[in-house]
Amino acid sequence: MKPPPVQQSCVVPYRLGDRGLEILLITSRNTGRWIVPKGTVEPNMTPQASAAKEALEEAGILGEPGSDSLGEYFYSKFDQVYRVVIFPFRVATELEDWDEKPFRRRIWVSADEAVSRVTETAVMAAIMQLSEYARRDGVSQ
């Protein structure tokens, strides 16, 4: 019998700036590809709180995760299946220094640019969802 998937959560960090909706991407530690903060859901933490903790450690950002999921995806690594739930994360503060700064880069980009840089289809869809919410709220891309 296969073990249940490892529960992970991630956030799509965003802000509403002069140019409209912007998404914060970070590089992965190993490959340098553009991703969003993600990690295993910590014991005694909600998926949102756990993802916010990852956002602080991996991207040096503080803010508020949304309570509603933007979707989920599954992936396999080392013979283990992972289930990742995606949450929006409105960034309130960007720190100058953070735990993983020596290993990662971060960049603010438009939603369209973010979709073109990330490789995970469900994260692309989550960014497009955020973009649609922003449009309905009268914020241009």
ZADO-1210 file (C-alpha; in nm, 4 decimals, padded with zeros to 6 digits):
<atoms>
<atom x="00.0000" y="00.0000" z="00.0000" code="MET" pos="1"/>
<atom x="00.1289" y="00.3457" z="-00.0937" code="LYS" pos="2"/>
<atom x="00.1731" y="00.6034" z="00.1822" code="PRO" pos="3"/>
<atom x="-00.0540" y="00.9097" z="00.1693" code="PRO" pos="4"/>
<atom x="00.0840" y="01.2186" z="-00.0077" code="PRO" pos="5"/>
<atom x="00.3081" y="01.4506" z="00.1911" code="VAL" pos="6"/>
<atom x="00.1053" y="01.7657" z="00.2565" code="GLN" pos="7"/>
<atom x="00.2668" y="02.0860" z="00.1339" code="GLN" pos="8"/>
<atom x="00.1448" y="02.4393" z="00.0786" code="SER" pos="9"/>
<atom x="00.2700" y="02.7343" z="-00.1198" code="CYS" pos="10"/>
<atom x="00.1849" y="03.0989" z="-00.1678" code="VAL" pos="11"/>
<atom x="00.1638" y="03.3236" z="-00.4709" code="VAL" pos="12"/>
<atom x="00.3026" y="03.6485" z="-00.3262" code="PRO" pos="13"/>
<atom x="00.1464" y="03.9594" z="-00.4773" code="TYR" pos="14"/>
<atom x="00.1139" y="04.3340" z="-00.4349" code="ARG" pos="15"/>
<atom x="-00.0846" y="04.6043" z="-00.6035" code="LEU" pos="16"/>
<atom x="00.1642" y="04.8627" z="-00.7231" code="GLY" pos="17"/>
<atom x="00.1724" y="05.1567" z="-00.9600" code="ASP" pos="18"/>
<atom x="00.1836" y="04.9103" z="-01.2503" code="ARG" pos="19"/>
<atom x="-00.1103" y="04.7098" z="-01.1138" code="GLY" pos="20"/>
<atom x="-00.0834" y="04.3518" z="-00.9949" code="LEU" pos="21"/>
<atom x="00.2721" y="04.2296" z="-00.9416" code="GLU" pos="22"/>
<atom x="00.3862" y="03.8787" z="-00.8466" code="ILE" pos="23"/>
<atom x="00.7011" y="03.7980" z="-00.6491" code="LEU" pos="24"/>
<atom x="00.8991" y="03.5017" z="-00.7778" code="LEU" pos="25"/>
<atom x="01.2058" y="03.3423" z="-00.6232" code="ILE" pos="26"/>
<atom x="01.4654" y="03.1055" z="-00.7634" code="THR" pos="27"/>
<atom x="01.4833" y="02.7449" z="-00.6523" code="SER" pos="28"/>
<atom x="01.7919" y="02.6537" z="-00.4520" code="ARG" pos="29"/>
<atom x="01.9080" y="02.3763" z="-00.6848" code="ASN" pos="30"/>
<atom x="01.8139" y="02.4621" z="-01.0417" code="THR" pos="31"/>
<atom x="01.7673" y="02.8388" z="-01.0306" code="GLY" pos="32"/>
<atom x="01.4282" y="02.8182" z="-01.2021" code="ARG" pos="33"/>
<atom x="01.1570" y="03.0660" z="-01.1038" code="TRP" pos="34"/>
<atom x="00.9126" y="02.9373" z="-00.8400" code="ILE" pos="35"/>
<atom x="00.6929" y="03.0526" z="-00.5515" code="VAL" pos="36"/>
<atom x="00.7616" y="02.9780" z="-00.1824" code="PRO" pos="37"/>
<atom x="00.6573" y="02.6226" z="-00.0890" code="LYS" pos="38"/>
<atom x="00.7140" y="02.3738" z="00.1891" code="GLY" pos="39"/>
<atom x="00.5807" y="02.0884" z="00.3966" code="THR" pos="40"/>
<atom x="00.2881" y="02.1744" z="00.6228" code="VAL" pos="41"/>
<atom x="00.4346" y="02.1910" z="00.9712" code="GLU" pos="42"/>
<atom x="00.2755" y="01.9951" z="01.2558" code="PRO" pos="43"/>
<atom x="00.0231" y="02.2042" z="01.4500" code="ASN" pos="44"/>
<atom x="00.0115" y="02.4688" z="01.1754" code="MET" pos="45"/>
<atom x="-00.2537" y="02.5410" z="00.9165" code="THR" pos="46"/>
<atom x="-00.1458" y="02.5110" z="00.5519" code="PRO" pos="47"/>
<atom x="-00.1727" y="02.8918" z="00.5218" code="GLN" pos="48"/>
<atom x="00.0420" y="02.9595" z="00.8297" code="ALA" pos="49"/>
<atom x="00.2973" y="02.7032" z="00.7188" code="SER" pos="50"/>
<atom x="00.3172" y="02.8607" z="00.3710" code="ALA" pos="51"/>
<atom x="00.3566" y="03.2064" z="00.5275" code="ALA" pos="52"/>
<atom x="00.6503" y="03.0691" z="00.7293" code="LYS" pos="53"/>
<atom x="00.8081" y="02.9413" z="00.4055" code="GLU" pos="54"/>
<atom x="00.7521" y="03.2815" z="00.2431" code="ALA" pos="55"/>
<atom x="00.9494" y="03.4441" z="00.5247" code="LEU" pos="56"/>
<atom x="01.2323" y="03.1878" z="00.5141" code="GLU" pos="57"/>
<atom x="01.2620" y="03.1547" z="00.1353" code="GLU" pos="58"/>
<atom x="01.1669" y="03.5031" z="00.0112" code="ALA" pos="59"/>
<atom x="01.2040" y="03.7351" z="00.3098" code="GLY" pos="60"/>
<atom x="00.8454" y="03.8567" z="00.2941" code="ILE" pos="61"/>
<atom x="00.5742" y="03.9103" z="00.5510" code="LEU" pos="62"/>
<atom x="00.2060" y="03.9401" z="00.4754" code="GLY" pos="63"/>
<atom x="-00.1290" y="03.7725" z="00.4949" code="GLU" pos="64"/>
<atom x="-00.2168" y="03.4449" z="00.3246" code="PRO" pos="65"/>
<atom x="-00.5694" y="03.4173" z="00.1903" code="GLY" pos="66"/>
<atom x="-00.7995" y="03.1676" z="00.3575" code="SER" pos="67"/>
<atom x="-00.9252" y="03.0202" z="00.0302" code="ASP" pos="68"/>
<atom x="-00.7086" y="02.7992" z="-00.1885" code="SER" pos="69"/>
<atom x="-00.6308" y="02.8940" z="-00.5491" code="LEU" pos="70"/>
<atom x="-00.5878" y="02.5282" z="-00.6395" code="GLY" pos="71"/>
<atom x="-00.3581" y="02.2351" z="-00.5824" code="GLU" pos="72"/>
<atom x="-00.1169" y="02.0084" z="-00.7629" code="TYR" pos="73"/>
<atom x="00.0666" y="01.6836" z="-00.7092" code="PHE" pos="74"/>
<atom x="00.4238" y="01.5853" z="-00.7894" code="TYR" pos="75"/>
<atom x="00.6549" y="01.2933" z="-00.7204" code="SER" pos="76"/>
<atom x="01.0092" y="01.3075" z="-00.5881" code="LYS" pos="77"/>
<atom x="01.2247" y="01.0330" z="-00.4349" code="PHE" pos="78"/>
<atom x="00.9419" y="00.7758" z="-00.4683" code="ASP" pos="79"/>
<atom x="00.7107" y="00.9973" z="-00.2639" code="GLN" pos="80"/>
<atom x="00.3976" y="01.1838" z="-00.3789" code="VAL" pos="81"/>
<atom x="00.3455" y="01.5424" z="-00.2623" code="TYR" pos="82"/>
<atom x="00.0178" y="01.7360" z="-00.2590" code="ARG" pos="83"/>
<atom x="00.0625" y="02.1145" z="-00.2721" code="VAL" pos="84"/>
<atom x="-00.2230" y="02.3545" z="-00.1913" code="VAL" pos="85"/>
<atom x="-00.1803" y="02.7064" z="-00.3331" code="ILE" pos="86"/>
<atom x="-00.2816" y="03.0231" z="-00.1451" code="PHE" pos="87"/>
<atom x="-00.2700" y="03.3916" z="-00.2380" code="PRO" pos="88"/>
<atom x="-00.0353" y="03.5970" z="-00.0192" code="PHE" pos="89"/>
<atom x="-00.0624" y="03.9751" z="-00.0066" code="ARG" pos="90"/>
<atom x="00.2857" y="04.1034" z="00.0746" code="VAL" pos="91"/>
<atom x="00.3016" y="04.3732" z="00.3422" code="ALA" pos="92"/>
<atom x="00.6779" y="04.3859" z="00.4104" code="THR" pos="93"/>
<atom x="00.9942" y="04.2913" z="00.2228" code="GLU" pos="94"/>
<atom x="01.2949" y="04.2272" z="00.4444" code="LEU" pos="95"/>
<atom x="01.6470" y="04.3249" z="00.3420" code="GLU" pos="96"/>
<atom x="01.7918" y="04.0078" z="00.4951" code="ASP" pos="97"/>
<atom x="01.6342" y="03.6661" z="00.5415" code="TRP" pos="98"/>
<atom x="01.7366" y="03.3041" z="00.6043" code="ASP" pos="99"/>
<atom x="01.7795" y="03.1888" z="00.2444" code="GLU" pos="100"/>
<atom x="01.8948" y="03.5150" z="00.0846" code="LYS" pos="101"/>
<atom x="02.2416" y="03.3704" z="00.0041" code="PRO" pos="102"/>
<atom x="02.0790" y="03.0894" z="-00.1981" code="PHE" pos="103"/>
<atom x="01.7966" y="03.2635" z="-00.3844" code="ARG" pos="104"/>
<atom x="01.7068" y="03.5634" z="-00.5953" code="ARG" pos="105"/>
<atom x="01.3699" y="03.7334" z="-00.5928" code="ARG" pos="106"/>
<atom x="01.1996" y="03.9516" z="-00.8507" code="ILE" pos="107"/>
<atom x="00.8705" y="04.1404" z="-00.8853" code="TRP" pos="108"/>
<atom x="00.7083" y="04.0914" z="-01.2251" code="VAL" pos="109"/>
<atom x="00.3707" y="04.1414" z="-01.3908" code="SER" pos="110"/>
<atom x="00.1241" y="03.8539" z="-01.3754" code="ALA" pos="111"/>
<atom x="00.1814" y="03.7819" z="-01.7452" code="ASP" pos="112"/>
<atom x="00.5575" y="03.7703" z="-01.6932" code="GLU" pos="113"/>
<atom x="00.5168" y="03.5448" z="-01.3873" code="ALA" pos="114"/>
<atom x="00.3052" y="03.2998" z="-01.5895" code="VAL" pos="115"/>
<atom x="00.5746" y="03.2876" z="-01.8569" code="SER" pos="116"/>
<atom x="00.8520" y="03.2188" z="-01.6016" code="ARG" pos="117"/>
<atom x="00.7006" y="02.9494" z="-01.3775" code="VAL" pos="118"/>
<atom x="00.6747" y="02.5922" z="-01.5005" code="THR" pos="119"/>
<atom x="00.4054" y="02.4447" z="-01.2744" code="GLU" pos="120"/>
<atom x="00.0707" y="02.4588" z="-01.4573" code="THR" pos="121"/>
<atom x="-00.1361" y="02.4909" z="-01.1378" code="ALA" pos="122"/>
<atom x="00.0768" y="02.7872" z="-01.0221" code="VAL" pos="123"/>
<atom x="00.0249" y="02.9503" z="-01.3637" code="MET" pos="124"/>
<atom x="-00.3516" y="02.9030" z="-01.3202" code="ALA" pos="125"/>
<atom x="-00.3376" y="03.0498" z="-00.9665" code="ALA" pos="126"/>
<atom x="-00.1559" y="03.3589" z="-01.0965" code="ILE" pos="127"/>
<atom x="-00.4164" y="03.3996" z="-01.3716" code="MET" pos="128"/>
<atom x="-00.6903" y="03.3675" z="-01.1073" code="GLN" pos="129"/>
<atom x="-00.5294" y="03.6447" z="-00.9018" code="LEU" pos="130"/>
<atom x="-00.5050" y="03.8522" z="-01.2169" code="SER" pos="131"/>
<atom x="-00.8762" y="03.8023" z="-01.2824" code="GLU" pos="132"/>
<atom x="-00.9634" y="03.9055" z="-00.9243" code="TYR" pos="133"/>
<atom x="-00.7537" y="04.2193" z="-00.9645" code="ALA" pos="134"/>
<atom x="-00.9285" y="04.3033" z="-01.2942" code="ARG" pos="135"/>
<atom x="-01.2707" y="04.2657" z="-01.1316" code="ARG" pos="136"/>
<atom x="-01.1579" y="04.4911" z="-00.8476" code="ASP" pos="137"/>
<atom x="-01.0640" y="04.7578" z="-01.1002" code="GLY" pos="138"/>
<atom x="-00.6878" y="04.7103" z="-01.0804" code="VAL" pos="139"/>
<atom x="-00.5206" y="04.6900" z="-01.4183" code="SER" pos="140"/>
<atom x="-00.2409" y="04.4442" z="-01.4915" code="GLN" pos="141"/>
</atoms>
